[in-house]
Amino acid sequence: MTISFWLILTIVSPALSQEQKSPVDSIPMEKIPVKIAEGPCEPTWKSLGDHFKVPKWFRQAKIGMWLHWGPQAAGQDGDWYAKWLYMQKFAWPKYVNVYSNHVQKFGHPSEFGYKDILPLWKAEKWDPEKLMKLYKKAGARYVIAQGMHHDNFDLWNSKYQPWNSVKIGPKRDILADWKKAALKEGMKFGIAFHGDYSLWWFQPAFLSDLEGPKKGVPYDAAQNYDGKDTWWKKMGLDLKDLYGIDLKDDVTYPSGFNGDSVAYRMKDPLSHGIANGNLKKNIDFARWYANKWTNRVIDAIDQFSPDFIYFDGGKYTYPFAGWKTGRGYRADATPRVIAHLYNTNMKKNGGKLNAMAFTKGDEDPRAVAVNSESRVPEGIKLDQPWQAENGLGEWFYRKGTFYDSGMVIHQLLDAVSRDGNYVINIPLTPSGELDPGGEQTLKDMGDWMDINGEGIYDSSAWNKWGEGTVMMEIGNLGPKQAKTPYTSKDIRFTVNNGNLYAWLMAWPSDLKAVIKSLPSSAGKISDVKLLGSREKLTWKQTEAGLEIMLPKNIPGKFAFGLKIKGQIKGLESK
């Protein structure tokens, strides 16, 4: 997953408008020579758009669980561990200590790099069936399982990537066990593929310290292993399959540059000096890598028949788009694997498409659903199916994660009130367990959904998302988000089964709720109920809005649902 301050790049990502065209549009999109399943979908964005219709299950589900877990959790130091352990300098602020922590705990990256972390990850206490029961009870109706992250390690019995969880570490097929557990609970199952970044993302592993006693000593990806009997050689593994290659010949330096090339390449973790567009000196490697990635994704689709697939990326981009996170090679890998999923799914379902794909950018908004990472859109979004996704703390486990259930519920309401779904990641420890705080968050979610689920599942947006001025700060969920100063004037709306649901983001101290969006002119209201309460409410509708007197006994915690019936404008077509 990209990181919380990836927010600079990652908001809800519609297709590219004329003003947002990529800087590589003049570069032809090469065709990946990998065969896909026969069917109506061709590996083009237009063909995907001509055939995709959002499955009914997605709108009904509303809540998903992100299973963002893998060997990077072994560092217990947050997201992008496989990169930051090589960055003595220039790591982003939250990660400046990862390098030194790694050196102290495991050793210097010239001697003990990310490849050596992989066998340490055992997942020895991981119980997917137990976890899936908790996720289901918390209200989730689908899960996103990590298939590969930017670390280029496959979490299944991969035919095309020997660096995988069956061969190394847990010696288990993580995806197979996640899917088995999901099916047992009747939940939809999707797979996330982030490995396209690895074309350029691991470049720091080929560099060295910039200062100190080991300055200039190559990190493990650049070491000479000739004549050395390493653990990975004994297993028949090649470091190229994990780290890629050193792209030093494709680094673009400023005119007249005469500085430290290692520092220059370290400085920007989002490019490492690799320009937008196709690699030039190493274009054959880029083609090899994209072909391999395409085969890996198709292999997972064929093995697991997922209900959806998911791709990471920066704003307006996607794997192998040729720019931003998709830099290095412009090819049809993404529409190709999506077409394979759609065709195989339609064949399985008698011609009906029940699968979908999520990206953060596309070249036809009709083709896919989109992700909004660590925030929600400003207003109601109806042009594409979408989900807001966020993590409690770091995407990968970090010791000392801050837990607060209220911020999860509040952000969930921010998403569904804008016509989206909501997906939350509660990090698993390296051994595969939840912290006590994570278990409590799931319990609190379930308790809240038991009371309020009727206004969430299968709901849609009203003609406005809410009232009030207080908004949660964008970013991964943490102390700042938990302290969002909501009042009872902050309200969110959803619609379901002809009823309007008004969600109070805080309980009014005077026991009076005022909904300004429902004056007499908005339509006649016939009934108002407080979800979770049997007490009859007193209410009146004036031109100032709907005024409701609430009982002294508070039903539940975090946010409070009012079920409103009547001839209300905007409900006619819902």
N, C-alpha and C positions, 0 to 999 in steps of 0.2 A: 504494500500500500504506500502511496505517497504520504507525506508527512503533514502535520497540521499546518505548518506555514507554507506548504505547497498551495495554500489558499490564494497566494498571489497569482497562481496559475489556474487553480481548480475551483471553479464555481459551476453552477449548472451550465452544461455545455451543449447548446443547440448546434445544428449544422452550421457550417461556415456561411455567413452572408457575404455579399459582394465586398463589404468593408473589411471582412475578417478573413479573406482568402489567404491561404498559406503562402509563404515566400517561395515555395517550391512547386507551385502549380505548373510552371513551365517545364518541369522535369517529368518525362513520361512515367506512368506507373507500370513498372515491370510486372509481368505475370510469373507467379511462382509455379514451377513445373511439378506440382504435386496434384495428383488426381483427387477429385472429390466425388461424393455420392451423386448418382444421377437423380435428376428431379427438375422441377420448374425453376429453381433459383440458380442463376449464374453468379459467378464470383465478382459481381459489380454492385456498387452501392444502389444504383437505380433498380436493378433486378430485385435486390433485397427489399427495397422500398415498395416495389410493386406487389410483393407477396406477404409482407409482415403485417399482422394484426395482433394487437396486444391480447394475450390469453386472458380469459375470464378469471382464472385462478389468481392472477397477479393483483387485480383490483380488489378481489375478495380478501386476499391474505393480509395486506397492509403492513405487517410487521415481520421482519426477518432478523436473523442472527448471523453476524459475520464470524467465521471460524478462522481468524487471521493468526495462524499458528504454524510454526516450523522451526528449523534449527537455529534461526537467529534469536529465538527466545533463550537459547542456552547462554548467551552473553548477559542476560538479565539487565540490559542497558538500553532498551527501547528499539525503535524502528531504525532500519537501515544499518543495523549493526555490522553487516558484512562489508560495508563501505567505510564507516567511521573508524573502525579499528585500524585502518591504514592512514588516517589523516591526523598526523601530529599537529598540523595547523590547518586553518580554514574550514574546520567543521562548523556547522551551524550552531548557534548559541546553546541549544539544549543538549548538544552532543560533544562539547569541547573536552569532556573528560573520558570519553569512550576509549580513545587511544591509550591513555595512561592507565585506565582501569584494566584494559586488555593486557598490557605489558605486565602489570603487577599480578594479575590473576593467572595468565596463561603463558606469557613470554612475549618477546619482541616479534613483530610480524614478519621479520626476515627469517625467523626460525619456527614460528607458530602462527600461521595465518588462518584464514577462514576455512580452508580445506581441512585443517586439523580440529576445528570446532565440530565439524559434521559427525565424526564418530562418537563425540561426547554426548550428543543429543540422543537420549534413550527412550524418552516418553514412557518411562517405566510405570507411571501411575495413571496413565490415560485410559479412561473408561468411556468410550463414545456413547454407549447406550445409556449410561447414567447421566451424562451431560445432555444428551438429546432429550431425555425426559424433563430435565430442568428447563431447557430452552422452550419446549412445547408448553410446559406449565406457565412459563413467563409470558406466553402470548405469541411467540414466534410461530409462523406458519411456513416459513422457508428458511433455508440456510445457504450461505455462500462459503464453500470450503476452499481453502487455499490449495491450488494445484501446483503452482510454482511462483516464487517471488522473484525479486530482482537478483537474488543470490543464485539463480539458475539451477536450483536443486528441485527435482521432481518428487512430489509426495505420493507417487503411485508406482506400480511395477511398469515403469516406462520402457517402451521398446526402443526409444531413440535417445534417451539420456541415461547413461550408465551411472551418473551421480544421482542416485535416488534413494528413497527411504526404505526400500525393500533390500537394497544391497548394502547400505551404510546406515549406521545409527540405530534407529528403532527396529530395523529388519521387519517392518510391517508396511502393508499397503494402506496408508492413511486414508486416501480417498475411498477405497473400497469399504473400509470400516465405518467411515462417516456416512456413506450412502446407505449401508445396511441399517444403521441406527436411524437415519432419517426416514427410510421407508417403513420401518417398524412403527414409527410415531405418526405416519401419514403426512409427512412434511415434504414439500418440494425441495429438490436438491440441485444446486448450481456449483460450478467450478470457476475459480478465478485464475487467470493466467497473466503474470506480470513479467515473465522472463524476457520479453522483447528488449527491455532496458539493458539487459546484459550485453548487448552488442557494444556498448560504450561505458556502462555503469561501473565496471570493475577496474577501470584504468588506474586508480590509485594503487592497486595491488602490484602494479609493474613499476612503481616509483620507489621512493626512499624517504628516510627522515630528512628534514631540512636543517636540523641543528642537533647538537649533542654528540655523544661518543660514537653513535652509529650513523652519523650523517653520510649519505651516499651509499650505504650498504643496501643493495636491492632487496625489496620485500619478496615474499615467497613465490609470487607468480613470475618473477624475473630471475630467480635463482637458476644456476646451472646444476642440473641433477644427473648429468652424465656420470655413469659408473656408480651411482648411489642406489642402494637397495631400499627404496622407500615403501611405506605401507601401501600407498596408493598404486605404485607400480606393481606390487605383488598381486593387487586385485585387477590388474589390467586396465587401470584408469589413466586418462590423459588430462593434464591440467587445462588444455585448450577447451575441452568440453565443459569445464567449469568457469574459468576466468576469461575465456576468449583469447585474444592476442593483444600485444602492445600496439596501439594505434598511433605511435609517435610520428609516423610519416604522414599522417592525416591531420595533425594539429595545425591550426591556423594561427599564426602569431601576428601581432600588430606590425605595421610597417616600421622598419628600423629597430625591431626588438633586439636587445642585447643583454637581457636580464637572465635570471635563473629559470631555465626551462621547466625544472621540476616544480618550482613554486607556481609558475604560470599554469601548469597543467592541473595542479591541485586546487587552484584558487576558486574555480566555479564547479561545484559538485553536480550541476545540472548539464554540464557539457564537457568539462575537462579539456577544453580547447578544440573540441570537434564541432565543426560548423554544421548548420542546417544543410540539407541536401544529401546526396550520395557521397559515401567515401570515394576517394579517388585512387590512392595508392593501394588500398585494401578492399576494393570493391568485390573481388572474388570471395574474400572472407565474409563480407556482408551478405552476399548471395547464399553462401554455404550456411551461414547462421540462420537467415530467414527461412530457408528451405527446411532446416532442422526444426526450427520453432514450429513451423506449419505442420510438419509431421507429428510433433509431440502433441499439439493441441488436437489434431484429428485422432490420434491414438487414444487420448483421454475421452473424446466424444464417443468413439466406437466402443471403448471398454465400459463406460458408465452411463451412456444415454442420459446426460443431464437435462433437467428442465430448462436450464439457461446457462450461458457462459458469460464471463465478466472480464473486461480488460481495463487496465489502469492507463493513466496518461495525463499529460498536462491539459490545460484548457484548450479546447477545439482540436485536440490531436488524438491519435490512436496508434496502435503498434504498426511500425514501418510506414508511417505517414510521410516520413522524410524530413520532419522538422520537430523542434522541441524534444520531448521525450522520445519521439519516433525518429530522431535524427539518424543519419548514417546510411539509410537505404529507403527508397520510395518504391513500394511494391504492393501487390493486391493480397498480401497474406491475411489481413483482417477480414475483408469481405469474403475471401475464399473459405476460411474456416467457418464463418457464420453461415455461408451458403451450405456447407457440408452439414452443419447442425440442422438447419431448416429442412433440407431435403430428407435427411434420415428421419427426422421427427415426423414429417408429413407422411412418409412411407409407413411409419409405425402406426400412425393414427388415421389411416384411410384417406389421406389427402388433406386433412385438417392440421394446421400448424398450431401446436400448443407450447412451443418452445420460444425462447427469446434470447436476445443478447444485450449486454450493457456495455457502453463505452462512455468516454468523456468527450468524444468528438466523433464526427462522422461527415460524410459528404452527401447524405440524403437523410433528412430528419425522419422520414417515414420508415427507415430501415431497422431501427434499434430503439431501445430505451436508453436513458442517460442517467449518470450518477452525479450527485451533488455532494462533494466531500466536505465534511466538517461545517456545513452551513445549509441554510435553506434559501430558495430564491426570494426575492423581495416581494413578489406578488403571486397570485394563483397562476400555475403553469399548466396549460392545457394542450400545448402543441405537440408534446411527446409524453409517453409514459416515463416516469422517473422515480428515483428513490433518493432520499437523503441518507447518507451513511456517516457514521462517526465512531470513534473509539473512546472508551473510558481510559484516559491517560494515553499511553503510547499504543501504537498498533501492535507491536510486539512487546512482550512482558518487560516491565522494569520494576525493580524492587521499590516499594513505597508508593504504589499506585493509589491515587486518591479516589475514593468512591462516594457517590451521592446519588441516590435514586431519583430525587426530585428533578434534577437537570435532565435525566433521561426522559422522563414523562413529559416535561415541558418541551423538549426538542421534538419528541414524537408528535405532539399536538401541533407544533409549528409546521411540521411536514404534512401531516394528513389534512390540515386545514387549507393547505395550498394545493391539494389534490395529488399529493405524492405518497409514497410508501416510506417506511423508516426502518433502517437496519443499524444495529448496534453491535460493536465488538467489545466483549469483555475478556481481557487477555488471560490466556492460560499460562501457567508456569511452565518451565522447561519439561517438567515431569508429566505435564498434561492435566493439572488440577486447577481449580479456581481458588483464588484467595477467599477467605471468609467474607470480605467485602463484596466480592463478585457474586458469591452465592446469595448474599442478602439483597443485592440489587435485583437479581432474577426473581427472588421471592416477592419483593416489593412490586415489581412489574406485574407478576401474576396476580397478586392481590388487587392491584389497581384495575387490571383488565377484567377480573371477575365481576367487578362492579360496573365498569364503564365500556366493556367490549362492544356492546350493541351500537354504540355511536362511533366505533372505530372500524371494525371489520366491514368490508364492502361499502364503506362510506365514500363520499365525494365532497368536493368543495361546494360551498354555497356561492352566492354572488359576491361575497367579500370574505376574506380569510379571517378577519378579526377586528378588534378594537384595542386601543391603547398605544402607548409610545415606547414602552420598555421592550427591548429586544436583547436576546442572548448574544454575547460576544462570539464571533466566529472562532473556530479552532477546535482542537480535540477537547473533550469534556474534562474539566479540571476545576480547581477552586474558583477561578474567575467566573466560570459558567454557573457554578453552584450558588454564587452570591448574586445572581441576577435579581434586581430588586422589583420583582413583580408585585402588583397590587391587584385588588379585585376589579380594577378598571381595565386590566389586561385580559382580554377575552379572545378565544378562538372559536371558529364555527366549523361544523361538519353537517352533512345531510345524509340520512339513511332511511329507507322505507317510508319516505314522505314526511319524516320528522326532522326538525331542525335541532341540532345539539349545540348548546352554548357552553364553552368550557372556561370556567373561572380559573385563572392561573394562580390565584391566591384566595383565601377565605376572607370575606369582609368582616372586619372587627365589629362593625355595627349591625351585622347580620342582614344588610340590605345590598342586593345586587341590582345594578341599573344597566340595562342593555340599550344603548342609544340607537342601535341599528334597527330596533323594533318599535318605532312609534306607531301610533294608531294608523297612520297613512301607509304603513308597510303591510297591512292586512290584519284581519281579525284573528286573535289568538284564542283558542278554546281550552287549552290545558297546559299546565307547567308542572313537571315533576323533577325532583332532585334524585338523581341516580344513587342507589344505595340507601335511600331513606324511605320509610313508609309514612312519614308525616305529611299531612296535607299542607300545601303552601298557600300563602296569601299573596296575591299579585294584582297589579293593575297596569293597564296600558294607557299611556297619555302621549301627547305629541312630543314629550321629552324622552320617551322610550318606555321600555318594559321594566317596571319596578317590582322586585320580588323580595319578600321577607323570608329569610331562611331560618331553619330551626337552630336551637342551641347545640344540639348534638351534631358533630361534624362526621359525615360518612366517608371514612377513608382519609387519605393523605395526598399531598402534592398538588392536585388539580381536581376540579369538581364539575360534574356534568349536569346540565339542565336539559331535560327533554321537553321540547316545545312543540305543541300541535296547533294547527290552525290553517287558515287560508293566507299563507304568508307569501309575499312576492318572492320569486326566485326558486320556489319549491315545485312549481308546476311540472318542470321537465326533469326533475331529479328522481 
